[in-house]
């Protein structure tokens, strides 16, 4: 019982660390620009129906883990709503991580599915998390992608839409044993 309380206190402290940094009004624009600079991501901005951007997602865990982030939903580069990411995990994990995430919607069906109140990624989804070069992970149900080793190699991520969605991660800081985005729950509120 004491060890459970200890883990909860440590987990709370780690999550609090991630969310004491104030969110600036231009953090969304800055995050979008970071993703636009990644060669593997650029084509998605031109062809997508819409996208959701999360400038900072904080994730921490000591056997029990959690993640949280606030974002915006866009269609035709106009803000159409807000969204939050939450995730609770159990199992071996140790550490913390902060990353940005962008989810592209290939068509209206995928956009509507995501923005219909609450949406959850399938448990099999995992992310390749990198700090430089192209960031990559496609899918909403276990699709795979390769990440670029950086601009010097000339290798690009090979990715596409899976079930109408493509997800890209950009690592900001931290170290975490697992990099799964499966089980992320999104609560979306569209503007009326």
Secondary structure, DSSP 8 states (H G I E B T S, - for coil): -HHHHHHHHHHHHHHHHHTSS---TTHHHHHHHHHHTSHHHHHHHHH-SEEEEEEEEEEEEEEEEEEEEEEEEEETTEEEEEEEEEEEEEEEEEEEEEEEEEEEESSHHHHHHHHSSEEE--TT-B-B--SSS--BEE-SSS--------TTT--------BTTEEEEEEEEEEEES--B-TT-EEEEEE--
